[in-house]
Amino acid sequence: MAAKKRSLIGGVDTHRDTHHAAVIDTTGGLLADAEFPATTAGYADLLAWMRSFGRVTAVGVEGTGSYGAGLARYLTSKKIAVMEVDRPDRRARRAQGKSDPIDAIAAARATLAGTAMGTPKTRTGPVEAIRALRVARRGAVKACTAALNQMRGLVAAAPEPLRAHLTRISAAVLVSRCAVLAYDPTKLHDPQHATAAALAGLARRVTALTEEITLLDRQVTPIVRKAAPRTTALFGVGPDVAAQLLTTAGDNPDRLHSEAALAHLCGAAPIPASSGRVRRHRLHRGGDRGANHALHTIALCRMRYDQRTRAYLHRRITEGLSKQEIIRCLKRYIVRDVYTALRADFAALAP
C-alpha cells in the first residue's frame, strides 16, 4: 500500500507511432520504462501503467507541439500536470548516448529537477484553429514565392524575344503576361517554346496559389478579430500579426505568467552582455522567431506612422543609440502593450 501512495514522476519520449515512457521516484531513481502505441488506447494504458507504481505528480513530455500533442491533451484531461521538455542538448547526448529509454528517463529527471517548467499549449480553442489555417497559408506563400523566383530565373536566361518581353516588370504583370504566352506543343524541343510552356505553367500555379492565400485570409481574419479585438486594435497590429501573436501565446495564456515571460518567448528580452568595464545588454536571440518578426513589423510601422514612436526614435538617436538598439527597446515596449491586450482578450473569451 505504501508503494501505491508514493509520489513519482513520469517522462515520455514521443514518436509518430509509439511513445516510450519511464517512471522515477522523487530521488531520481528509475522504477521502470515501457513502450506504448501512440493511440487513445495507448495513452490510457500508459497512464494506468504509471499509476500502478504510485501517485503521478507530473509527467514530462517531449514534443508536445507535434507527436506528443495527443498525449499531452489526454494527460491534461485526466488532471495530470504536464511539463514540456526540450530535446537534450548535443553535449549531453554525446556523453550519455541516445535511445528511447534514455530520452524518456531524461525527460522525467528534467521534470523532477525543475529544468522542464514549460506548460504545453492546450490546442483546444480558436487559437489552434488559427494556427492550422496559418500553416496552410504559410505553405502557400512559400510555394508562391518559389514559383515567382523560378519564373524570374527562367526569364533571365530565356531566348531574347521572351526575355525582352518579360524583363523589368512587376510580379503581377509578369504573371499576367506569362499566363497568355503562346507556344506550340509539337515544338517543345525548341528552347523558346519550352520556356514559354514552363512560364505559362508557373503562371497558372502562382494564380492558383494566390487565390488560395486570399481564401485563407478571408477564413482566418474574422476568427482573429473575434478572438482578439483588443490586440488587433493596437497600432501596427493587423490580422496576420495578431494571428502570429495569438499562435505564440496559445489557447491557454496563463502559461505566460508575466510580461517578461512573453518577452523571452518572443525573443525580445534584453539580456546582460557585459564584460570587464563594459556594462551593456543585447537582444535575446532565442524564442519564437515568428513572434519576433511580428514585433519587428509593429515596430517598423510605428516608427514610420506613429508620432509618439517617431519622437522616441529621434530622442534616442540624439542619445547615441543605433537604429538596431532602438528597435530592440521598442520591441520590449511593444510586448507590454501586447501582453496587456492578449490577457484582456483571453479573459473575455473565458466561460
C-alpha positions as CSV (number, residue, x, y, z in Angstrom):
1,M,0.0,0.0,0.0
2,A,2.9,2.4,0.8
3,A,4.3,1.8,-2.7
4,K,1.0,2.7,-4.2
5,K,0.9,6.0,-2.4
6,R,4.5,7.1,-3.2
7,S,4.9,10.1,-5.4
8,L,6.6,9.6,-8.8
9,I,7.5,11.5,-11.9
10,G,6.9,10.3,-15.5
11,G,8.8,11.1,-18.6
12,V,7.8,10.3,-22.2
13,D,9.9,10.3,-25.4
14,T,7.3,10.7,-28.2
15,H,7.3,9.4,-31.8
16,R,4.8,9.1,-34.6
17,D,3.7,5.5,-33.9
18,T,4.9,4.8,-30.4
19,H,5.7,6.6,-27.1
20,H,8.4,5.4,-24.7
21,A,7.6,6.2,-21.1
22,A,9.7,6.0,-17.9
23,V,8.8,6.5,-14.2
24,I,11.2,7.6,-11.5
25,D,10.8,8.2,-7.8
26,T,11.4,11.5,-6.0
27,T,15.1,10.8,-5.7
28,G,15.6,10.3,-9.4
29,G,15.8,6.5,-9.2
30,L,14.4,4.6,-12.2
31,L,11.4,2.4,-11.4
32,A,10.6,1.1,-14.9
33,D,10.3,2.0,-18.6
34,A,8.0,0.7,-21.3
35,E,6.7,1.4,-24.8
36,F,3.1,2.2,-25.8
37,P,1.3,2.8,-29.1
38,A,0.5,6.4,-29.9
39,T,-3.2,5.9,-29.9
40,T,-6.0,6.9,-27.5
41,A,-6.0,3.3,-26.0
42,G,-2.2,3.5,-25.8
43,Y,-2.5,6.8,-23.8
44,A,-4.8,5.2,-21.4
45,D,-2.5,2.2,-21.0
46,L,0.5,4.4,-20.4
47,L,-1.2,6.4,-17.6
48,A,-2.6,3.2,-16.0
49,W,0.9,1.7,-16.1
50,M,2.4,4.8,-14.5
51,R,-0.2,4.8,-11.8
52,S,0.5,1.2,-11.0
53,F,3.8,2.4,-9.4
54,G,2.2,5.1,-7.2
55,R,0.8,8.7,-7.4
56,V,1.8,10.5,-10.6
57,T,2.6,14.1,-9.6
58,A,3.9,15.3,-13.1
59,V,4.8,14.0,-16.5
60,G,7.5,15.5,-18.7
61,V,6.6,15.1,-22.4
62,E,9.0,15.7,-25.3
63,G,7.4,17.2,-28.4
64,T,4.1,18.5,-27.0
65,G,3.7,20.5,-30.2
66,S,4.0,17.6,-32.6
67,Y,4.0,13.8,-31.9
68,G,3.3,14.4,-28.2
69,A,0.3,16.7,-28.7
70,G,-2.3,14.0,-28.3
71,L,-0.7,12.5,-25.2
72,A,-0.4,16.0,-23.6
73,R,-4.1,16.6,-24.2
74,Y,-5.1,13.3,-22.8
75,L,-3.0,13.6,-19.6
76,T,-4.3,17.2,-19.1
77,S,-7.8,15.9,-19.4
78,K,-7.0,13.4,-16.6
79,K,-5.8,16.2,-14.3
80,I,-2.1,15.2,-14.7
81,A,0.4,18.1,-14.6
82,V,2.2,18.0,-17.9
83,M,5.6,19.7,-18.5
84,E,7.0,20.5,-21.9
85,V,10.5,19.0,-22.1
86,D,13.1,20.3,-24.6
87,R,15.3,17.9,-26.5
88,P,18.5,17.1,-24.7
89,D,21.5,19.2,-26.0
90,R,24.1,17.6,-28.1
91,R,26.8,17.6,-25.4
92,A,24.6,15.6,-23.1
93,R,23.7,13.1,-25.8
94,R,27.3,12.6,-26.7
95,A,28.1,11.8,-23.1
96,Q,25.0,9.7,-22.3
97,G,24.1,8.2,-25.7
98,K,20.8,8.3,-27.5
99,S,17.9,5.8,-27.2
100,D,14.2,6.0,-26.5
101,P,14.6,4.8,-22.8
102,I,17.4,7.2,-22.2
103,D,15.4,10.1,-23.6
104,A,12.3,9.1,-21.6
105,I,14.3,8.9,-18.4
106,A,16.0,12.2,-19.1
107,A,12.6,13.8,-19.6
108,A,11.4,12.5,-16.2
109,R,14.6,13.7,-14.5
110,A,14.4,17.1,-16.1
111,T,10.8,17.4,-14.8
112,L,12.0,16.4,-11.3
113,A,14.9,18.9,-11.4
114,G,12.7,21.7,-12.4
115,T,14.5,22.4,-15.7
116,A,11.4,21.4,-17.6
117,M,8.9,24.0,-16.5
118,G,7.1,24.9,-19.7
119,T,3.4,24.4,-19.8
120,P,2.2,22.9,-23.1
121,K,-0.4,24.6,-25.2
122,T,-3.9,23.1,-24.8
123,R,-4.7,23.3,-28.6
124,T,-8.4,23.1,-28.0
125,G,-9.7,26.6,-28.8
126,P,-9.8,29.2,-31.5
127,V,-6.1,29.8,-31.4
128,E,-5.5,26.2,-32.6
129,A,-7.9,26.8,-35.4
130,I,-6.0,30.0,-36.4
131,R,-2.7,28.1,-36.3
132,A,-4.0,25.3,-38.5
133,L,-5.2,27.8,-41.2
134,R,-1.9,29.7,-41.0
135,V,0.1,26.5,-41.6
136,A,-1.7,26.2,-44.9
137,R,-1.3,29.9,-45.7
138,R,2.4,29.8,-44.9
139,G,2.9,26.8,-47.2
140,A,1.0,28.5,-50.0
141,V,3.0,31.7,-49.6
142,K,6.3,29.8,-49.7
143,A,5.3,27.9,-52.8
144,C,4.1,31.1,-54.5
145,T,7.4,32.8,-53.7
146,A,9.3,29.8,-55.1
147,A,7.3,29.8,-58.3
148,L,7.9,33.5,-58.8
149,N,11.6,33.1,-58.3
150,Q,11.6,30.3,-60.8
151,M,9.8,32.5,-63.3
152,R,12.4,35.3,-62.8
153,G,15.2,32.7,-63.3
154,L,13.7,31.4,-66.5
155,V,13.2,34.9,-67.9
156,A,16.8,35.8,-67.1
157,A,18.1,33.0,-69.4
158,A,15.2,32.9,-71.9
159,P,15.7,33.4,-75.6
160,E,15.8,37.1,-76.5
161,P,12.2,37.6,-77.7
162,L,10.8,36.3,-74.4
163,R,13.4,38.0,-72.3
164,A,12.8,41.4,-73.8
165,H,9.0,41.0,-73.3
166,L,9.2,39.8,-69.7
167,T,12.0,41.8,-68.0
168,R,11.8,44.9,-65.8
169,I,8.1,44.4,-65.0
170,S,6.3,43.8,-61.7
171,A,5.5,40.3,-60.4
172,A,1.8,40.8,-61.2
173,V,2.4,41.9,-64.7
174,L,4.9,39.0,-65.2
175,V,2.2,36.5,-64.1
176,S,-0.4,38.0,-66.4
177,R,1.8,38.1,-69.4
178,C,3.2,34.6,-68.9
179,A,-0.4,33.2,-68.4
180,V,-1.2,34.1,-72.0
181,L,2.1,33.0,-73.7
182,A,1.6,31.1,-76.9
183,Y,3.6,28.0,-77.6
184,D,3.4,25.0,-79.9
185,P,3.2,21.7,-78.0
186,T,4.7,19.9,-81.0
187,K,7.9,22.1,-80.8
188,L,8.8,21.7,-77.2
189,H,12.3,20.6,-78.3
190,D,12.8,24.3,-79.2
191,P,14.1,26.3,-76.1
192,Q,11.7,29.2,-76.9
193,H,8.6,27.1,-77.0
194,A,9.7,25.0,-73.9
195,T,10.5,28.2,-71.9
196,A,7.1,29.7,-72.8
197,A,5.3,26.4,-71.8
198,A,7.2,26.4,-68.5
199,L,6.4,30.0,-67.8
200,A,2.7,29.5,-68.6
201,G,2.6,26.6,-66.2
202,L,4.3,28.5,-63.4
203,A,1.9,31.5,-64.0
204,R,-1.1,29.2,-63.6
205,R,0.5,27.8,-60.4
206,V,1.1,31.4,-59.0
207,T,-2.5,32.3,-59.8
208,A,-3.9,29.3,-58.1
209,L,-1.7,29.8,-55.0
210,T,-2.7,33.5,-54.8
211,E,-6.4,32.5,-54.9
212,E,-5.7,30.0,-52.1
213,I,-3.9,32.6,-50.0
214,T,-6.8,35.1,-50.5
215,L,-9.3,32.5,-49.4
216,L,-7.3,31.5,-46.3
217,D,-7.0,35.2,-45.4
218,R,-10.8,35.6,-45.7
219,Q,-11.2,32.5,-43.4
220,V,-8.8,33.4,-40.7
221,T,-9.4,37.2,-40.4
222,P,-12.8,37.0,-38.8
223,I,-11.6,34.4,-36.3
224,V,-8.7,36.6,-35.3
225,R,-10.9,39.7,-34.9
226,K,-13.4,37.9,-32.8
227,A,-10.8,36.2,-30.6
228,A,-8.6,39.2,-30.1
229,P,-10.4,42.5,-30.7
230,R,-8.1,44.4,-28.3
231,T,-4.9,43.0,-29.8
232,T,-6.0,43.8,-33.3
233,A,-6.9,47.4,-32.2
234,L,-3.2,48.1,-31.3
235,F,-1.4,50.5,-33.5
236,G,0.5,48.5,-36.2
237,V,-1.2,45.2,-35.5
238,G,-3.0,43.7,-38.5
239,P,-4.8,40.4,-38.7
240,D,-1.7,38.5,-39.8
241,V,0.4,39.9,-37.0
242,A,-2.3,39.3,-34.4
243,A,-2.7,35.8,-35.6
244,Q,1.0,35.1,-35.1
245,L,0.9,36.6,-31.6
246,L,-2.1,34.5,-30.7
247,T,-0.4,31.4,-32.0
248,T,2.6,32.1,-29.9
249,A,0.6,32.6,-26.8
250,G,-1.7,29.6,-27.3
251,D,-5.2,28.9,-26.1
252,N,-4.0,28.9,-22.5
253,P,-2.2,32.2,-22.0
254,D,-1.9,31.5,-18.3
255,R,1.3,29.6,-19.3
256,L,2.7,33.1,-19.8
257,H,2.9,34.0,-16.2
258,S,4.3,37.5,-16.8
259,E,5.1,40.2,-19.3
260,A,8.8,39.3,-19.0
261,A,7.9,35.7,-19.9
262,L,6.2,36.8,-23.1
263,A,9.2,39.0,-23.9
264,H,11.5,36.0,-23.6
265,L,9.2,33.8,-25.6
266,C,9.2,36.4,-28.4
267,G,13.0,36.8,-28.3
268,A,12.6,40.5,-27.2
269,A,14.0,40.4,-23.7
270,P,17.3,42.3,-23.1
271,I,19.9,40.0,-21.6
272,P,23.3,41.0,-20.0
273,A,26.2,41.1,-22.3
274,S,28.8,42.8,-20.0
275,S,32.5,42.1,-19.7
276,G,35.1,43.8,-17.7
277,R,34.4,47.5,-17.6
278,V,31.7,47.3,-20.3
279,R,28.1,47.3,-19.0
280,R,25.6,46.6,-21.7
281,H,22.6,44.5,-22.8
282,R,21.9,42.8,-26.1
283,L,18.8,41.3,-27.7
284,H,17.8,37.8,-26.7
285,R,18.2,35.8,-29.8
286,G,16.1,32.8,-28.7
287,G,12.4,32.3,-28.6
288,D,9.7,32.2,-31.3
289,R,11.2,33.8,-34.4
290,G,7.7,34.2,-35.9
291,A,6.6,36.3,-32.9
292,N,9.8,38.3,-33.0
293,H,9.1,39.0,-36.7
294,A,5.6,40.2,-35.7
295,L,7.1,42.6,-33.1
296,H,9.5,43.8,-35.7
297,T,6.7,44.5,-38.1
298,I,4.8,46.5,-35.4
299,A,8.0,48.4,-34.6
300,L,8.7,49.4,-38.2
301,C,5.0,50.5,-38.7
302,R,5.1,52.7,-35.5
303,M,8.5,54.2,-36.4
304,R,7.0,55.3,-39.7
305,Y,3.5,56.4,-38.8
306,D,3.1,56.8,-35.0
307,Q,4.1,60.3,-33.8
308,R,5.0,59.2,-30.3
309,T,7.3,56.5,-31.6
310,R,8.9,58.9,-34.0
311,A,9.6,61.3,-31.2
312,Y,11.1,58.5,-29.1
313,L,13.2,57.5,-32.1
314,H,14.6,61.0,-32.5
315,R,15.3,61.3,-28.8
316,R,17.2,58.0,-28.6
317,I,19.2,58.8,-31.8
318,T,20.4,62.1,-30.1
319,E,21.4,60.0,-27.1
320,G,23.7,58.0,-29.4
321,L,21.8,54.7,-29.8
322,S,21.9,52.9,-33.1
323,K,18.7,52.0,-35.0
324,Q,19.2,48.3,-34.1
325,E,19.3,49.2,-30.4
326,I,16.3,51.4,-30.7
327,I,14.3,48.7,-32.4
328,R,15.3,46.3,-29.6
329,C,14.0,48.8,-27.0
330,L,10.8,49.3,-29.0
331,K,10.1,45.6,-29.2
332,R,10.3,45.3,-25.4
333,Y,7.8,48.2,-25.0
334,I,5.5,46.7,-27.6
335,V,5.5,43.4,-25.7
336,R,4.0,45.3,-22.7
337,D,1.1,46.5,-24.9
338,V,0.6,43.1,-26.5
339,Y,0.7,41.2,-23.1
340,T,-2.0,43.5,-21.6
341,A,-4.2,43.2,-24.7
342,L,-3.8,39.4,-25.0
343,R,-4.7,38.9,-21.3
344,A,-7.8,41.1,-21.7
345,D,-8.8,39.2,-24.9
346,F,-8.5,35.8,-23.3
347,A,-10.2,36.9,-20.2
348,A,-13.2,37.9,-22.3
349,L,-13.1,34.5,-24.1
350,A,-13.2,32.6,-20.8
351,P,-16.5,31.0,-20.0
